[in-house]
Amino acid sequence: MNTILLEHPKSWKSMKKIIKCFIFDLDGTLVDTYKANFIAYKKAFGIAGVKFDQEQYKQFFGQRFDEWASKVMPGKDEKEYKKIKKNKSRFYIENARMCILNNSLVTFLEYVNKIGYFTCLTTTASQKNAEGILRYFKIKKLFDYMVFGEDVNQPKPSPECFYLCFKKFGLEPEECIVFEDSEVGFEAAVNSGAQLIKIKNVNQRVGGLARKP
């Protein structure tokens, strides 16, 4: 996996407090789940008789299913959307082997966890899907606190998920660094007041870099 870390322009220059917590996004940041997610959605929508392509997936990437399902399949009732979501979840876990771990970032996560920093996961994914991937790669134990899609009223770009992390450990935003890969994640992190490190190019596979579970 080819990973490029890009600093938010004001991150390091404006840092006045000692960092106490590192907050990580999951999909596209710690783990490249793009292929597994896309194929799972494609199969789930296909069962419902709806074509779902990569352009649609890219358009809604980083958003919660509940926010965009009606745009792909308008005019359906809640029961049908829930069925697609359930099928997608099943296919996604079955496709876990297609995911690629961001080895360099996970090595950093292991290090800061070991030496005593607070570590948090914030993801728009459901708890079931996220924990399935975390268990597959054996990295769930590296987090002190996790915020899943169903834990917030407003998903990213709302900073609500980050506020929960600050509150959990009694921290100021400036005492935390967020790792994100999507535009909605960048916006949420900046709006929260935390420091931000942008993760880029994590969807590019480089031979031999995928960590085995």
Secondary structure, DSSP 8 states (H G I E B T S, - for coil): ---EEEE-TTTTTT--S---EEEE-TBTTTEE-HHHHHHHHHHHHHHTT----HHHHHHHTTS-HHHHHHHHSTT--HHHHHHHHHHHHHHHHHTGGG-EE-HHHHHHHHHHHHTT-EEEEE-SS-HHHHHHHHHHTT-GGG-SEEE-GGG-SS-TTSSHHHHHHHHHHT--GGGEEEEE-SHHHHHHHHHHT-EEEEEE-TT---TT-----
